[in-house]
Protein backbone atom coordinates (compact mmCIF):
# COMPACT_ATOMS: atom_id res chain seq x y z
CA UNK A 1 0.00 0.00 0.00
CA UNK A 2 2.77 2.43 0.95
CA UNK A 3 4.68 1.61 -2.23
CA UNK A 4 1.56 2.27 -4.33
CA UNK A 5 1.06 5.62 -2.60
CA UNK A 6 4.70 6.55 -3.23
CA UNK A 7 4.38 5.53 -6.89
CA UNK A 8 1.24 7.66 -7.25
CA UNK A 9 3.02 10.55 -5.53
CA UNK A 10 5.90 10.34 -8.02
CA UNK A 11 3.59 10.00 -11.01
CA UNK A 12 1.57 13.08 -10.01
CA UNK A 13 4.74 15.07 -9.40
CA UNK A 14 6.22 14.16 -12.79
CA UNK A 15 2.89 15.01 -14.47
CA UNK A 16 2.75 18.43 -12.79
CA UNK A 17 6.40 19.15 -13.52
CA UNK A 18 6.20 18.01 -17.17
CA UNK A 19 3.17 20.19 -17.93
CA UNK A 20 5.30 23.28 -18.47
CA UNK A 21 5.90 26.30 -20.64
CA UNK A 22 8.17 29.35 -20.28
CA UNK A 23 5.20 31.54 -19.31
CA UNK A 24 3.95 29.02 -16.75
CA UNK A 25 7.47 28.67 -15.36
CA UNK A 26 7.50 32.41 -14.62
CA UNK A 27 4.07 32.34 -13.01
CA UNK A 28 4.88 29.37 -10.80
CA UNK A 29 8.15 30.95 -9.66
CA UNK A 30 6.21 34.15 -8.94
CA UNK A 31 3.61 32.33 -6.85
CA UNK A 32 6.20 30.36 -4.89
CA UNK A 33 8.37 33.39 -3.99
CA UNK A 34 7.49 34.59 -0.50
CA UNK A 35 8.90 38.10 -0.81
CA UNK A 36 6.73 39.12 -3.77
CA UNK A 37 3.67 38.78 -1.52
CA UNK A 38 4.85 41.28 1.09
CA UNK A 39 2.98 44.21 -0.53
CA UNK A 40 -0.23 42.13 -0.52
CA UNK A 41 0.36 41.19 3.12
CA UNK A 42 0.86 44.87 3.96
CA UNK A 43 -2.42 45.79 2.27
CA UNK A 44 -4.17 42.97 4.13
CA UNK A 45 -2.70 44.25 7.39
CA UNK A 46 -3.95 47.79 6.74
CA UNK A 47 -7.43 46.55 5.74
CA UNK A 48 -7.69 44.39 8.87
CA UNK A 49 -6.62 47.26 11.13
CA UNK A 50 -9.19 49.54 9.46
CA UNK A 51 -11.99 46.97 9.51
CA UNK A 52 -11.42 45.47 12.97
CA UNK A 53 -10.24 48.57 14.84
CA UNK A 54 -9.17 47.77 18.38
CA UNK A 55 -9.97 44.07 17.86
CA UNK A 56 -7.01 44.01 15.45
CA UNK A 57 -4.78 44.02 18.55
CA UNK A 58 -6.01 40.48 19.15
CA UNK A 59 -6.68 39.36 15.59
CA UNK A 60 -3.28 40.20 14.08
CA UNK A 61 -1.15 38.42 16.73
CA UNK A 62 -3.36 35.32 16.45
CA UNK A 63 -3.16 35.39 12.66
CA UNK A 64 0.62 35.70 12.95
CA UNK A 65 0.68 32.89 15.51
CA UNK A 66 -1.25 30.54 13.22
CA UNK A 67 1.23 31.12 10.38
CA UNK A 68 4.31 31.05 12.62
CA UNK A 69 3.17 27.86 14.32
CA UNK A 70 2.53 26.16 10.97
CA UNK A 71 5.96 27.28 9.74
CA UNK A 72 7.88 26.20 12.85
CA UNK A 73 6.17 22.80 13.12
CA UNK A 74 6.70 22.06 9.42
CA UNK A 75 10.29 23.32 9.17
CA UNK A 76 11.76 22.52 12.58
CA UNK A 77 9.87 19.37 13.54
CA UNK A 78 8.45 17.49 10.56
CA UNK A 79 11.19 17.98 7.98
CA UNK A 80 14.13 16.87 10.16
CA UNK A 81 12.09 14.11 11.82
CA UNK A 82 10.79 12.44 8.64
CA UNK A 83 13.88 13.37 6.55
CA UNK A 84 12.05 12.68 3.29
CA UNK A 85 14.08 13.93 0.34
CA UNK A 86 12.54 16.56 -1.87
CA UNK A 87 11.80 15.25 -5.38
CA UNK A 88 14.53 17.49 -6.78
CA UNK A 89 17.06 15.83 -4.41
CA UNK A 90 15.90 12.29 -5.19
CA UNK A 91 18.66 10.69 -7.30
CA UNK A 92 16.11 8.55 -9.17
CA UNK A 93 14.05 11.60 -10.23
CA UNK A 94 16.19 14.74 -10.25
CA UNK A 95 17.85 14.15 -13.62
CA UNK A 96 14.47 14.05 -15.38
CA UNK A 97 12.87 17.05 -13.65
CA UNK A 98 12.50 20.63 -14.83
CA UNK A 99 14.21 22.59 -12.03
CA UNK A 100 13.41 26.16 -13.02
CA UNK A 101 13.75 27.57 -9.52
CA UNK A 102 16.58 25.49 -8.07
CA UNK A 103 15.88 22.93 -5.40
CA UNK A 104 15.87 24.41 -1.90
CA UNK A 105 16.49 22.48 1.29
CA UNK A 106 17.14 18.77 1.39
CA UNK A 107 13.92 17.57 3.03
CA UNK A 108 10.36 18.10 1.85
CA UNK A 109 7.81 16.52 4.17
CA UNK A 110 5.80 18.60 4.76
CA UNK A 111 5.46 21.72 2.62
CA UNK A 112 5.95 24.92 4.62
CA UNK A 113 4.60 26.98 1.70
CA UNK A 114 1.34 25.01 1.79
CA UNK A 115 1.17 25.15 5.59
CA UNK A 116 1.67 28.93 5.68
CA UNK A 117 -0.68 29.68 2.79
CA UNK A 118 -3.49 27.55 4.21
CA UNK A 119 -2.93 28.95 7.70
CA UNK A 120 -3.61 32.43 6.31
CA UNK A 121 -6.53 31.37 4.10
CA UNK A 122 -8.32 29.25 6.71
CA UNK A 123 -7.85 31.79 9.52
CA UNK A 124 -9.28 34.59 7.39
CA UNK A 125 -12.14 32.38 6.18
CA UNK A 126 -13.18 31.64 9.75
CA UNK A 127 -12.91 35.18 11.13
CA UNK A 128 -14.17 37.23 8.19
CA UNK A 129 -17.93 37.90 8.12
CA UNK A 130 -20.09 36.13 5.52
CA UNK A 131 -20.28 39.18 3.26
CA UNK A 132 -16.61 38.67 2.35
CA UNK A 133 -17.29 35.48 0.36
CA UNK A 134 -15.32 36.65 -2.67
CA UNK A 135 -12.26 37.49 -0.55
CA UNK A 136 -12.47 34.05 1.10
CA UNK A 137 -12.58 32.29 -2.29
CA UNK A 138 -9.65 34.37 -3.54
CA UNK A 139 -7.58 33.47 -0.48
CA UNK A 140 -8.30 29.77 -0.97
CA UNK A 141 -7.51 29.98 -4.69
CA UNK A 142 -4.21 31.71 -3.83
CA UNK A 143 -3.35 28.99 -1.28
CA UNK A 144 -4.12 26.24 -3.82
CA UNK A 145 -1.98 27.88 -6.54
CA UNK A 146 0.92 28.43 -4.12
CA UNK A 147 0.68 24.76 -3.11
CA UNK A 148 0.47 23.56 -6.71
CA UNK A 149 3.51 25.67 -7.61
CA UNK A 150 5.57 23.58 -5.19
CA UNK A 151 4.75 20.43 -7.16
CA UNK A 152 5.20 22.14 -10.50
CA UNK A 153 8.67 23.28 -9.42
CA UNK A 154 9.51 19.75 -8.15
CA UNK A 155 10.04 20.94 -4.58
CA UNK A 156 7.30 18.76 -3.04
CA UNK A 157 5.19 15.69 -3.65
CA UNK A 158 1.40 15.90 -3.43
CA UNK A 159 1.44 14.25 0.02
CA UNK A 160 3.90 16.93 1.23
CA UNK A 161 1.52 19.62 0.01
CA UNK A 162 -1.62 17.98 1.42
CA UNK A 163 0.02 17.42 4.81
CA UNK A 164 1.18 21.05 4.84
CA UNK A 165 -2.31 22.27 3.97
CA UNK A 166 -3.76 20.14 6.79
CA UNK A 167 -1.24 21.43 9.32
CA UNK A 168 -1.85 25.06 8.32
CA UNK A 169 -5.61 24.54 8.47
CA UNK A 170 -5.37 23.07 11.98
CA UNK A 171 -3.20 25.88 13.38
CA UNK A 172 -5.49 28.44 11.72
CA UNK A 173 -8.59 26.79 13.15
CA UNK A 174 -7.14 26.77 16.69
CA UNK A 175 -6.08 30.43 16.53
CA UNK A 176 -9.34 31.55 14.88
CA UNK A 177 -11.41 29.80 17.56
CA UNK A 178 -9.29 31.52 20.21
CA UNK A 179 -9.89 34.88 18.47
CA UNK A 180 -13.67 34.36 18.29
CA UNK A 181 -13.97 33.38 21.94
CA UNK A 182 -11.76 36.15 23.28
CA UNK A 183 -13.26 38.82 21.01
CA UNK A 184 -16.78 37.83 22.07
CA UNK A 185 -15.73 38.16 25.71
CA UNK A 186 -13.79 41.43 25.38
CA UNK A 187 -15.81 43.21 22.68
CA UNK A 188 -19.30 41.68 22.77
CA UNK A 189 -21.07 44.55 20.94
CA UNK A 190 -18.68 44.62 17.98
CA UNK A 191 -18.65 40.87 17.53
CA UNK A 192 -22.45 40.64 17.81
CA UNK A 193 -22.89 43.39 15.20
CA UNK A 194 -20.39 41.69 12.90
CA UNK A 195 -22.19 38.34 13.14
CA UNK A 196 -25.57 39.91 12.32
Protein Blocks (a to p, Z undefined) as FASTA:
>chain_A
ZZmmmmmmmmmmmmmmmmgcfklmmmmmmmmpmklmmmmmmmmmmmmmmmnmmmmmmmmm
mmmmmmmmmmmmmmmmmmmmnopacfklmmklmmmpccfkonbjfbfcdcfklmmmmmmm
mmmmmmpcfklmmmmmmmmmmmmmmmmmmmmnopacfklmmmmmmmmmmmmmmmmmmmmm
mmmmmmmmlmmmmmZZ
